[in-house]
Amino acid sequence: MRPRLVVLVAACLAVVVAIAAYYRTRAAPRTPPPLSAFGTPANYSHLQFHKSLTQPEKEHILDGRFVIVTKTEAFPATVKRAFAVITGQKQFALANPGEKYQVTDVVDEPGLPFRRLVFAGVRDDEWFIHYEHGGIGRSYEVVVFSIDSEKQLHFIWGGAGASGAKDFQELRGMVSAGLFHDDAAYYW
């Protein structure tokens, strides 16, 4: 009797995962309106923060000279708030490189963030944040956004990949090569 129950539970779980994956990929992305960097994540859907780029656009999304940032303490408050809104967090939560974070979905230490900074960069009013994302499946992600002079957030692009970059040049190459995917409405 017990092996049958295990098989039944596994089959039900597989069906639920398949249905969730189907609806996740079928959700129609919407172009996000400019957001106030002081808005609340509850007012926004993660689908607002999805945009697919063409290959030539990916090749140039990180062009230019970015100043690299390796500590979250160097992020202005508006950037922290923008990241919280994009990732659907009530407040900013991003561990610094080398710090503990929640790598899996098994919570051993309550209160650890599910994301850890790899590095970020700023050029004028444009930011990118490259980070590890823990949970059910660990991934590496990059989001690109700008904050204008009126403190309005403009989501530009985001992608998810299986491995992270060691430095900015490698990240630029990985994005250009399509190793960060934007073909599904990811929850950043």
C-alpha positions as CSV (number, residue, x, y, z in Angstrom):
1,M,0.0,0.0,0.0
2,R,2.8,2.5,0.9
3,P,4.6,2.3,-2.5
4,R,1.3,3.1,-4.3
5,L,0.8,6.2,-2.1
6,V,4.3,7.4,-2.9
7,V,3.7,6.9,-6.6
8,L,0.3,8.7,-6.4
9,V,1.8,11.6,-4.5
10,A,4.7,11.9,-7.0
11,A,2.3,11.8,-10.0
12,C,0.0,14.5,-8.5
13,L,3.1,16.7,-7.8
14,A,4.3,16.2,-11.4
15,V,0.9,17.3,-12.7
16,V,0.8,20.4,-10.5
17,V,4.3,21.4,-11.6
18,A,3.4,20.9,-15.3
19,I,0.3,23.0,-15.0
20,A,2.2,25.8,-13.2
21,A,5.0,25.7,-15.9
22,Y,2.4,25.9,-18.6
23,Y,0.6,28.9,-17.2
24,R,3.9,30.6,-16.4
25,T,5.1,30.5,-20.0
26,R,1.7,31.4,-21.4
27,A,1.2,34.5,-19.4
28,A,1.2,37.5,-21.7
29,P,3.9,40.0,-20.7
30,R,2.9,43.6,-20.3
31,T,5.2,46.5,-20.9
32,P,5.5,48.0,-17.4
33,P,4.6,51.6,-16.9
34,P,7.1,53.9,-15.2
35,L,6.9,53.2,-11.5
36,S,7.6,55.3,-8.6
37,A,10.6,54.1,-6.8
38,F,8.5,54.5,-3.7
39,G,5.6,52.3,-4.9
40,T,4.8,49.1,-3.0
41,P,5.5,45.7,-4.5
42,A,1.9,44.6,-3.7
43,N,0.7,47.0,-6.4
44,Y,2.7,45.3,-9.2
45,S,2.7,41.9,-10.8
46,H,6.0,40.2,-11.7
47,L,4.7,40.0,-15.2
48,Q,5.2,43.8,-15.5
49,F,8.9,43.1,-15.3
50,H,9.4,41.0,-18.3
51,K,10.7,42.0,-21.7
52,S,12.2,39.9,-24.4
53,L,15.1,41.4,-26.4
54,T,16.3,40.5,-29.8
55,Q,19.8,39.1,-30.2
56,P,21.2,42.4,-31.4
57,E,19.6,44.2,-28.5
58,K,21.2,41.7,-26.0
59,E,24.6,42.3,-27.7
60,H,24.4,46.0,-26.7
61,I,22.3,46.1,-23.5
62,L,25.4,46.5,-21.4
63,D,27.4,48.7,-23.7
64,G,29.3,51.6,-22.3
65,R,31.3,52.3,-19.2
66,F,29.6,51.1,-16.0
67,V,31.1,51.8,-12.6
68,I,31.1,48.4,-10.8
69,V,29.5,48.2,-7.3
70,T,30.2,45.2,-5.1
71,K,28.4,46.1,-1.9
72,T,24.7,46.7,-1.3
73,E,25.6,49.5,1.1
74,A,26.7,51.6,-1.9
75,F,23.2,51.4,-3.5
76,P,21.2,54.6,-3.2
77,A,17.9,54.2,-1.4
78,T,16.0,54.6,-4.7
79,V,17.9,51.7,-6.2
80,K,17.2,49.5,-3.2
81,R,13.5,50.4,-3.4
82,A,13.5,49.7,-7.2
83,F,15.1,46.3,-6.7
84,A,12.5,45.4,-4.0
85,V,9.7,46.4,-6.3
86,I,11.1,44.4,-9.3
87,T,11.7,41.3,-7.1
88,G,8.3,41.6,-5.3
89,Q,9.8,42.1,-1.9
90,K,8.2,44.2,0.8
91,Q,11.7,45.6,1.6
92,F,15.1,45.4,0.1
93,A,16.8,42.1,0.9
94,L,20.0,41.2,-1.0
95,A,23.1,39.7,0.7
96,N,26.5,40.9,-0.1
97,P,29.0,38.7,-2.0
98,G,30.3,36.0,0.4
99,E,27.5,36.5,2.9
100,K,25.0,33.8,3.8
101,Y,21.8,33.7,1.9
102,Q,18.9,31.2,1.4
103,V,20.4,28.9,-1.3
104,T,17.6,26.3,-1.2
105,D,13.9,26.2,-0.4
106,V,14.6,24.5,2.9
107,V,14.8,27.4,5.4
108,D,17.5,26.6,7.9
109,E,18.0,30.2,9.2
110,P,14.8,32.3,9.0
111,G,15.5,35.9,7.9
112,L,18.2,35.2,5.4
113,P,17.5,36.8,2.0
114,F,16.9,34.5,-1.0
115,R,19.2,36.6,-3.2
116,R,22.9,37.4,-3.0
117,L,24.7,40.1,-5.0
118,V,27.4,39.0,-7.5
119,F,28.1,42.6,-8.6
120,A,26.2,45.6,-9.9
121,G,27.0,48.5,-12.1
122,V,25.8,52.1,-12.7
123,R,26.1,54.4,-15.7
124,D,24.4,57.7,-15.4
125,D,20.8,56.9,-14.4
126,E,21.0,53.2,-15.5
127,W,21.7,50.3,-13.2
128,F,22.2,46.5,-13.6
129,I,22.2,44.1,-10.7
130,H,23.7,40.6,-11.2
131,Y,22.8,38.2,-8.4
132,E,22.3,34.7,-7.3
133,H,18.7,33.6,-6.6
134,G,18.1,30.7,-4.2
135,G,14.9,28.7,-3.6
136,I,13.6,25.6,-5.3
137,G,16.1,26.0,-8.1
138,R,19.2,28.1,-7.7
139,S,19.8,30.5,-10.7
140,Y,21.8,33.6,-11.6
141,E,19.9,36.6,-12.8
142,V,20.5,40.1,-14.1
143,V,18.1,43.0,-14.1
144,V,18.6,46.3,-15.9
145,F,16.6,49.4,-15.1
146,S,16.9,53.2,-14.9
147,I,15.7,55.7,-12.4
148,D,15.0,59.1,-14.0
149,S,15.4,62.6,-12.5
150,E,11.7,62.4,-11.2
151,K,12.7,59.2,-9.3
152,Q,10.6,57.0,-11.7
153,L,11.7,53.4,-12.2
154,H,11.9,52.2,-15.8
155,F,12.4,48.4,-16.2
156,I,14.6,47.7,-19.2
157,W,15.4,44.0,-19.2
158,G,16.0,40.9,-17.1
159,G,17.4,37.5,-17.8
160,A,18.0,34.3,-15.9
161,G,20.8,31.8,-16.3
162,A,22.4,28.6,-14.9
163,S,25.7,30.2,-14.0
164,G,27.0,33.6,-12.9
165,A,29.7,35.8,-14.3
166,K,33.1,36.4,-12.6
167,D,33.3,40.0,-13.9
168,F,31.7,42.6,-16.0
169,Q,33.3,41.5,-19.3
170,E,32.2,38.0,-18.8
171,L,28.7,39.1,-17.9
172,R,28.5,41.2,-21.1
173,G,29.7,38.2,-23.1
174,M,27.2,35.9,-21.5
175,V,24.3,38.2,-22.1
176,S,25.4,38.8,-25.7
177,A,25.6,35.0,-26.2
178,G,22.1,34.5,-24.9
179,L,23.1,32.6,-21.8
180,F,20.7,34.7,-19.7
181,H,17.2,33.8,-20.9
182,D,14.3,36.2,-21.2
183,D,11.8,33.8,-22.9
184,A,9.6,33.2,-19.8
185,A,8.0,35.6,-17.3
186,Y,10.5,35.0,-14.5
187,Y,9.8,36.1,-11.0
188,W,13.0,38.0,-10.3
